[in-house]
């Protein structure tokens, strides 16, 4: 048990709050290269039919937003007219057809996930048609996850019912904050309907509901964010997510507007997370990963309890719902056993290439055997807050010493983290402490042989 004074805590935050990868993939996306071309992707798809996890997942990127929020680091564009939307959705169907020629249809579908942008910004019938098209080609696992990310600022009761009728069984609602001043500064529209009524409507239809929030925005304080979390708890979501705002103005220049408005300092931001964590745990939610809080009966928590929690670009999932991910749409990333492949970011180019029966690959990355080992190590730590070397050894069918050699395992660096109370360290395990939980990315970075000390183009943990 480690006890720290305020000055000691501030010193720890200063020491560890440095730019590092988010590790939603390994290697991180900044390693992707345009030397990876369409032929490489097709070969990786063919290999995915017999190597790695058998289940199939689809990620579908809808880039359109009614308007763009200043904090957004996603690949989003402003709303287009109905002609462009119809053309884009037709292109998605065409890209799906091209992929289906390469994927073994005897594999089972585990997950469909719509992200953006704001998938809920376009007429929902397009999404229903695409869901039906995908589901017609595969048998599914029991209770597959069919999920959509929604901006509640434009959705009336009919729109929510359309989402239900489209076949979705999980909805992530981007509330971000209940404080209208915070939302206005961030150029975010508040929910059109009371959030508690939306959650109730979705629950009555049998859907699982995430409420998503961001901390670290202008005008937020530890007290005001605690009030937002209290209100969120009263809405009774199944899952609640507290994302740390990543200030990366080189990705989105609009973030400079937030910088000018005044961002909370790192100590205040840490207090926001600590307060939220305390309130949610007190309310009976269980922390999962870096930012999720779920009910004790949630499949994510049960997976965490058994060391089976997994993560892909779409977020946390279980080994049951895990599949190799095939991306559809502009900027979408496919996450396969042997490779990553990203589609072109240009909307017109994407549609033109697909209309010419070409897969719209922009760049990608083929993993070496060593990188696949490091990926398993970092994923286990990031998802389960514990790295059991014996378990990784059994999974990879390699001796523990061989596994460690293929990472940047350095006992001196790890001991420094242990001395600071960030981890508990033994020859068999690395385990995050409660104090160290926000710095799990730092521990993962210490095991990353590709990082080589660089801090360029990454966000900070806090």
Secondary structure, 3 states (H helix, E strand, C coil): CCCCCHHHHHHHHHHHCCECCCCCCCCCHHHCECCCCHHHHHHHHHHHCCCCCCCEEEEEEECEECCCCCCCCCCCEECCCHHHHHHHHHHHHHHHHHHHCCCCCCCCEEEEEEEECCHHHCCHHHHHHHHHHHHCCCCEEEEEEEEEEECHHHCCHHHHHHHHHCCCCEEEEEEECCCHHHHHHCCCCCCCCCHHHHHHHHHHCCCEEEEEEEECCCCCCHHHHHHHHHHHHHCCCCEEEEEECCCCCCCCCCHHHHHHHCCCCHHHHHHHHHHHHHHHHHCCEEEECCCEEEECCCHHHHHHHCCCEEEECCEEEECCCCCEEEEECCCCEEECCCEEEEECCCHHHHHHHHHCCCCCEEEEEECCHHHHHHHHHHHHHHHHCEEEHHHHHHHHCCCHHHHHHCCCCCHHHHHHHHHCCCEEECCCEEEECCCCHHHHHHHHHHCCCCCCCCCCCCCECC
